[in-house]
Amino acid sequence: MLIRNKNYCFLFLLLFTISLQAQKNKKQVNNVPATGTVWTAEKVNTWYGQHKWLTGANYIPATAINQLEMWQADTFDPATIDKELS
């Protein structure tokens, strides 16, 4: 019984130490300064003016669970698709 308690104590200390080390590493990563600068409004507008209107969409109708079910023969619902995209 004493050996079992020692094993649990050792396991607890090991996990606690690993947890502390992970928190320390996480703090170091978060303190890294961002590289780059913030664009001015003029630069943003210039960049945006050089690009066409963004097109395309990721669409899943309300009646489908995921993008694959949308195209299954049993669950394909063109009426819902037309209603939601109109």
LOKOL-241865 format. One record per atom (N, C-alpha, C): residue number from 1; residue in one letter; x, z, y. Coordinates in nm, 3 decimals, padded with zeros to 5 digits. Layout:
BEGIN
  pado  dokol       xx       zz       yy
   NUM      A        X        Z        Y
...
//
This chain:
BEGIN
  pado  dokol       xx       zz       yy
     1      M   00.082   00.000  -00.119
     1      M   00.000   00.000   00.000
     1      M   00.086   00.000   00.126
     2      L   00.196   00.073   00.125
     2      L   00.286   00.080   00.239
     2      L   00.353  -00.055   00.265
     3      I   00.388  -00.126   00.158
     3      I   00.449  -00.258   00.172
     3      I   00.348  -00.356   00.233
     4      R   00.224  -00.345   00.192
     4      R   00.120  -00.433   00.245
     4      R   00.103  -00.410   00.396
     5      N   00.102  -00.285   00.439
     5      N   00.089  -00.253   00.581
     5      N   00.209  -00.304   00.660
     6      K   00.327  -00.296   00.602
     6      K   00.447  -00.347   00.668
     6      K   00.437  -00.499   00.684
     7      N   00.386  -00.566   00.582
     7      N   00.370  -00.711   00.591
     7      N   00.271  -00.750   00.701
     8      Y   00.161  -00.677   00.710
     8      Y   00.063  -00.705   00.815
     8      Y   00.123  -00.678   00.953
     9      C   00.197  -00.571   00.965
     9      C   00.261  -00.538   01.092
     9      C   00.362  -00.646   01.131
    10      F   00.440  -00.691   01.036
    10      F   00.538  -00.796   01.063
    10      F   00.467  -00.926   01.103
    11      L   00.359  -00.960   01.033
    11      L   00.284  -01.081   01.065
    11      L   00.224  -01.072   01.205
    12      F   00.169  -00.956   01.240
    12      F   00.113  -00.936   01.374
    12      F   00.221  -00.952   01.480
    13      L   00.335  -00.891   01.462
    13      L   00.443  -00.901   01.559
    13      L   00.494  -01.044   01.571
    14      L   00.502  -01.113   01.462
    14      L   00.547  -01.253   01.464
    14      L   00.448  -01.339   01.544
    15      L   00.319  -01.327   01.517
    15      L   00.220  -01.405   01.589
    15      L   00.214  -01.367   01.737
    16      F   00.230  -01.239   01.766
    16      F   00.231  -01.194   01.905
    16      F   00.349  -01.254   01.980
    17      T   00.466  -01.255   01.918
    17      T   00.586  -01.311   01.980
    17      T   00.569  -01.461   02.004
    18      I   00.515  -01.532   01.907
    18      I   00.492  -01.675   01.922
    18      I   00.394  -01.702   02.036
    19      S   00.290  -01.620   02.044
    19      S   00.191  -01.636   02.151
    19      S   00.254  -01.614   02.288
    20      L   00.337  -01.511   02.301
    20      L   00.403  -01.487   02.429
    20      L   00.495  -01.602   02.467
    21      Q   00.567  -01.655   02.371
    21      Q   00.658  -01.766   02.397
    21      Q   00.579  -01.891   02.440
    22      A   00.465  -01.915   02.377
    22      A   00.383  -02.030   02.414
    22      A   00.331  -02.016   02.556
    23      Q   00.290  -01.895   02.594
    23      Q   00.242  -01.873   02.731
    23      Q   00.355  -01.893   02.831
    24      K   00.474  -01.850   02.797
    24      K   00.589  -01.866   02.886
    24      K   00.619  -02.014   02.906
    25      N   00.618  -02.091   02.798
    25      N   00.644  -02.235   02.807
    25      N   00.535  -02.306   02.887
    26      K   00.410  -02.262   02.872
    26      K   00.300  -02.324   02.945
    26      K   00.317  -02.301   03.094
    27      K   00.356  -02.183   03.134
    27      K   00.375  -02.154   03.276
    27      K   00.488  -02.240   03.334
    28      Q   00.592  -02.262   03.259
    28      Q   00.703  -02.342   03.307
    28      Q   00.660  -02.487   03.328
    29      V   00.577  -02.540   03.241
    29      V   00.531  -02.678   03.255
    29      V   00.441  -02.691   03.377
    30      N   00.354  -02.594   03.401
    30      N   00.261  -02.601   03.513
    30      N   00.330  -02.586   03.648
    31      N   00.448  -02.530   03.653
    31      N   00.517  -02.511   03.780
    31      N   00.603  -02.630   03.820
    32      V   00.601  -02.736   03.740
    32      V   00.679  -02.855   03.772
    32      V   00.613  -02.926   03.889
    33      P   00.687  -02.954   03.995
    33      P   00.626  -03.022   04.109
    33      P   00.586  -03.165   04.073
    34      A   00.481  -03.212   04.136
    34      A   00.434  -03.348   04.111
    34      A   00.532  -03.448   04.171
    35      T   00.554  -03.555   04.098
    35      T   00.640  -03.661   04.151
    35      T   00.552  -03.765   04.215
    36      G   00.589  -03.812   04.330
    36      G   00.506  -03.911   04.400
    36      G   00.449  -03.850   04.526
    37      T   00.381  -03.932   04.601
    37      T   00.324  -03.885   04.726
    37      T   00.177  -03.922   04.733
    38      V   00.107  -03.858   04.822
    38      V  -00.034  -03.888   04.844
    38      V  -00.043  -04.008   04.937
    39      W  -00.125  -04.103   04.900
    39      W  -00.141  -04.223   04.983
    39      W  -00.221  -04.190   05.108
    40      T  -00.192  -04.259   05.213
    40      T  -00.273  -04.247   05.334
    40      T  -00.400  -04.330   05.315
    41      A  -00.498  -04.304   05.401
    41      A  -00.625  -04.377   05.392
    41      A  -00.602  -04.526   05.415
    42      E  -00.511  -04.560   05.503
    42      E  -00.483  -04.702   05.529
    42      E  -00.424  -04.771   05.406
    43      K  -00.333  -04.701   05.339
    43      K  -00.270  -04.760   05.220
    43      K  -00.373  -04.778   05.109
    44      V  -00.462  -04.682   05.094
    44      V  -00.566  -04.691   04.993
    44      V  -00.657  -04.810   05.023
    45      N  -00.700  -04.822   05.147
    45      N  -00.789  -04.932   05.184
    45      N  -00.722  -05.068   05.169
    46      T  -00.592  -05.075   05.199
    46      T  -00.518  -05.201   05.182
    46      T  -00.511  -05.238   05.034
    47      W  -00.479  -05.142   04.950
    47      W  -00.470  -05.167   04.806
    47      W  -00.607  -05.209   04.752
    48      Y  -00.711  -05.137   04.792
    48      Y  -00.845  -05.165   04.743
    48      Y  -00.893  -05.303   04.789
    49      G  -00.854  -05.342   04.910
    49      G  -00.894  -05.472   04.961
    49      G  -00.830  -05.588   04.887
    50      Q  -00.718  -05.565   04.820
    50      Q  -00.649  -05.671   04.746
    50      Q  -00.705  -05.692   04.605
    51      H  -00.797  -05.609   04.562
    51      H  -00.852  -05.617   04.426
    51      H  -00.998  -05.658   04.430
    52      K  -01.038  -05.732   04.330
    52      K  -01.177  -05.772   04.317
    52      K  -01.260  -05.650   04.277
    53      W  -01.390  -05.668   04.288
    53      W  -01.482  -05.564   04.248
    53      W  -01.462  -05.532   04.099
    54      L  -01.454  -05.403   04.066
    54      L  -01.436  -05.364   03.927
    54      L  -01.563  -05.396   03.849
    55      T  -01.548  -05.457   03.733
    55      T  -01.663  -05.494   03.652
    55      T  -01.646  -05.438   03.511
    56      G  -01.757  -05.429   03.443
    56      G  -01.755  -05.380   03.305
    56      G  -01.808  -05.238   03.299
    57      A  -01.852  -05.199   03.180
    57      A  -01.906  -05.065   03.162
    57      A  -01.901  -05.029   03.015
    58      N  -01.893  -04.901   02.990
    58      N  -01.908  -04.849   02.855
    58      N  -02.051  -04.798   02.846
    59      Y  -02.134  -04.865   02.770
    59      Y  -02.276  -04.831   02.764
    59      Y  -02.318  -04.802   02.622
    60      I  -02.391  -04.694   02.608
    60      I  -02.455  -04.659   02.481
    60      I  -02.598  -04.622   02.515
    61      P  -02.698  -04.685   02.452
    61      P  -02.836  -04.650   02.485
    61      P  -02.870  -04.507   02.442
    62      A  -02.971  -04.453   02.503
    62      A  -03.011  -04.315   02.474
    62      A  -03.055  -04.296   02.330
    63      T  -03.095  -04.403   02.263
    63      T  -03.144  -04.391   02.126
    63      T  -03.032  -04.399   02.022
    64      A  -02.908  -04.427   02.065
    64      A  -02.796  -04.438   01.970
    64      A  -02.708  -04.314   01.980
    65      I  -02.658  -04.269   01.868
    65      I  -02.570  -04.153   01.864
    65      I  -02.430  -04.190   01.911
    66      N  -02.382  -04.307   01.873
    66      N  -02.249  -04.351   01.913
    66      N  -02.248  -04.503   01.928
    67      Q  -02.132  -04.556   01.968
    67      Q  -02.124  -04.700   01.996
    67      Q  -02.139  -04.786   01.870
    68      L  -02.115  -04.732   01.754
    68      L  -02.132  -04.809   01.631
    68      L  -02.278  -04.816   01.589
    69      E  -02.348  -04.706   01.607
    69      E  -02.489  -04.705   01.568
    69      E  -02.572  -04.797   01.656
    70      M  -02.526  -04.820   01.776
    70      M  -02.597  -04.908   01.868
    70      M  -02.620  -05.046   01.806
    71      W  -02.528  -05.090   01.723
    71      W  -02.535  -05.226   01.668
    71      W  -02.588  -05.231   01.525
    72      Q  -02.628  -05.120   01.467
    72      Q  -02.682  -05.120   01.331
    72      Q  -02.821  -05.182   01.332
    73      A  -02.855  -05.252   01.227
    73      A  -02.984  -05.322   01.220
    73      A  -03.102  -05.226   01.231
    74      D  -03.090  -05.109   01.171
    74      D  -03.201  -05.013   01.173
    74      D  -03.223  -04.949   01.308
    75      T  -03.118  -04.936   01.387
    75      T  -03.128  -04.862   01.513
    75      T  -03.108  -04.947   01.637
    76      F  -03.089  -05.076   01.621
    76      F  -03.073  -05.163   01.738
    76      F  -03.206  -05.171   01.811
    77      D  -03.205  -05.137   01.940
    77      D  -03.330  -05.126   02.016
    77      D  -03.319  -05.203   02.147
    78      P  -03.345  -05.335   02.144
    78      P  -03.329  -05.415   02.266
    78      P  -03.423  -05.373   02.378
    79      A  -03.540  -05.320   02.346
    79      A  -03.633  -05.277   02.451
    79      A  -03.573  -05.162   02.533
    80      T  -03.513  -05.064   02.464
    80      T  -03.449  -04.953   02.535
    80      T  -03.330  -05.000   02.616
    81      I  -03.252  -05.090   02.560
    81      I  -03.135  -05.143   02.631
    81      I  -03.178  -05.214   02.758
    82      D  -03.280  -05.299   02.749
    82      D  -03.328  -05.371   02.867
    82      D  -03.384  -05.273   02.972
    83      K  -03.456  -05.172   02.926
    83      K  -03.515  -05.075   03.018
    83      K  -03.406  -04.996   03.092
    84      E  -03.304  -04.950   03.018
    84      E  -03.200  -04.867   03.079
    84      E  -03.106  -04.947   03.168
    85      L  -03.082  -05.073   03.138
    85      L  -02.990  -05.152   03.220
    85      L  -03.059  -05.226   03.334
    86      S  -03.191  -05.220   03.339
    86      S  -03.261  -05.290   03.448
    86      S  -03.268  -05.204   03.572
//
